[in-house]
Amino acid sequence: MGALDFLAALAAGAAVAEAWKAMRGHRGGDPEAEDWADAVPLEGDTQTASLLEQGWSYASPGAWGVWPEATIGDPAANRRAFLDMIAFAEGTANRPGGGYATLFGGGQFTSFADHPRQVFSFRNKRGEQLRTSAAGRYQFLARTWDELRQKLGLPDFGPESQDAAALELIRQRGALGDVDAGRLFTAIGKVSKVWASLPGAGYAQPERKHADLLAAYAAAGGDNLEA
């Protein structure tokens, strides 16, 4: 994807985000939500296990083309819409610049050279005090990001790298074909354990409703064959 096309996509995403502001985010999107403690820098990360600790395996991704050439059903548009939907679920879509520089709790970092590696505390719905280094549009944990960056050969924590890493997580869960084909709810079900904000994630954290995700996905121009 060329630089001009990418900037155009960001601008389109920003316009879509305006339509979502009525649906207040949690996680990074709403730091005042009562489910979360104040964001306080800490050491360590207890939010989830890393990918390797979960036993996930990698296939060689080869050269990363983030957006495929458009075909029938336009999988490129569906990938963009699905990523926008995840950003909506994670509460980053309405943050400056499309949410790519968003810390957990809604703050912003200033360099895309690497994951910011700032750790914050929060309390889940079971009352457990946890720590998280989640950052970026798709709220990557630092250790998860390190694994993805190494395996994909990503140069930085910039927007295109974050998009590629998010698509790799989707691919690892066997959902990329569903995204391309417009099988929205099937894809959401497959990746729900990756993003705690998705329905069925089961991490005792706020989860978005399917109807809200469908609205965000449709607003971003995605095709859904499971309406």
N, C-alpha and C positions, 0 to 999 in steps of 0.2 A: 504494500500500500504506500503510495507516494505521500510526501509531506503535505502537499496541498490537499489531497484527498483526506488525509488524516485530520487536518485542521478543520476541514468542512464537516467531517463526522463529529468532531468535538462540538462545533457550533450547533449542529443539529441536535446533539445530545443535550446541550444547554437549553435549547428551546423546549425540548420535551420535558426537561426537569422542571421548568416553570409550571407545567400542567400538573406536576405531582406534589407541589408544595402543600396542597391541602391535606395530603396524606402524610402526616408527620412521621419522620423516620425514628427508629430506635438506634442502637449501636452508635456509630459515629454521627448519625443524622440528628439525634435528639439527646444531647448530653444531660438534659434535665429530666429524662424519663425516670419514673420512680423505681424501675427495676435495676437501675445502675447506681453504684456508688460514685462519688466524685473521682475523676481520673487523677491518680497520684503516681508519679514515677516510682518504680520499684526495680528490683533485680529478679531475674528469672521469669519463667513463663509456664503457667499451669493450665492454660485454657483447654488445649487439646494435645494429643500425642502428635508427633511429627509424622510425615507420610511413611518414612522408613519404619518407624516404630509400629505403625498400623499394618505393616507387611505389604504395602503397595509396591508394585514393580513398575519399571519404566521400559518402554520400547523406544528405540532410537527415533526421534522425531524427524530427523533429516533437516533439510532447509525449511525454516518456518515461513510459510505463507499464511499470514493471519487471516486474511479474507480470501476465500476461494473465488474463482471466476463465477459470475452469476450464471445459473442454469435455470431449468424449469423449477419454480418454487423459490428461486433466489436464495440459496443457502447463505450467501454473504449477508443479505439483509437480515436473515433469521439469526445469524451469529451475533451481529451487532445488537439486535433487539434483545437477545437473551442476555448478553453481557450488560446492557442497559438495565434490564430487569433485575439482575443480581445486584447492581449498584443501587437500584431503588430499594431492594430488600435490605441491603447492608447499611442504608442510610447515608450513602455518599453521593448519590446522583445530583443532589441540589447544592453540593459544596463547590467552591470556586474551581474553575478549570475542569469540571466534570468529575471531581472527587479524587483525582489521581494523587494529590498531595495531602490526603486526609489521614490524620492520626486517629486512633481509637478515642472516642469522646468528642470528636469534631474539630480538634485543633489542626493546624496545617504545618507541614515541614517545608523546608526551603530548597533542598537539593535532591535531585534524582540520581545522584551518583551511586547510591546504594540504599537498601532498606534503612529507614531511620533508626531502627532498633531501640525505640523507646518503649518502656514497659509500664503499663497502667493497671490499677486494681479495679475490680468491679465485683458486685454481688449478684449471683444468679437467683433464679426463682426458688431454689431450695435453701437460700440463705448462705450459700457457700461463698467464701471470699476467694476469688481467683485472680490470676495475673495474666495479662495478655500483651503481646507486642504487635497486635493487628494494625496494619497500615496499608494505605493505598486504596484505589477504587474498589478493590475486591477484598480488602482487609486480610492480606496475607500475614501469617505469623512469620517471624524472622527465620526460624529454622526451616519452615516449609519453603520460604522464598529461597533460602540457600540451596536447598535440594533442587528446586526447579531451575534456578539460575545456572547451576553447574550442569545439569542434564541437558538443558536447552541451549547453553552457550550464550545466555543473554548478556548484553553489554552493560546494563544499568538497571535502575528501577523506574525508568521512564514509562510514559503511557503505552507505547507499542510493546515494550517488554512485559508490562503488567497484563495487557490484553492477551499476548501469546501464552503467558503462564496460566491465566485463567482458562483459556481454551484447552491447555494441556491437562489441567485438572478435570475438566469436563470429559475429555477424551479418555482419560484413565478410568473414569467411571462408566465407560461404554455408552455415553450419552451424546457424543458429538454427531453421530448419524441421525439421532432423533431431533437434535436441534436443527440440523440442516434440512430435514424433511418436514419440520413444522409440528412435530409431536411434542407439544409444549409440556403437558402434564406428565408424560412419560419421562421426559428429560429432567424435569424438576424432581421427580421421585428418585431418579438415579443419583442425582448430585446433592440430595438433601443433607447427607452426612458431611459434605464438604463445607457448606455455609450454614451456620447455626440459625440464621434468620429465615430459612426456608421451611415450609410446613413438613412435619415429620422428622425434623432433625433430631429432636429428643435430647437436647443439651440443657434443658431447663433455662432457656433463654427465650426472649420474645420471638415468635414466629409469625411471618406474614401469612395472610389468608390467600388461598388460590385465586379468589376473585380479584384481589388487589394486584397480584402478580400478573394476571391476565390483562388487566387494564394497563399496567405499566408496559408490558410487552407489546400490546396492540398499539399503544401510543407511540412506541418506538419503531413501528412499521413492520413487526413480525407477523408471519402467517401461522395460524394455529389450526391444525386439522382435527383437533380433539375438542372443539367447542361444544 
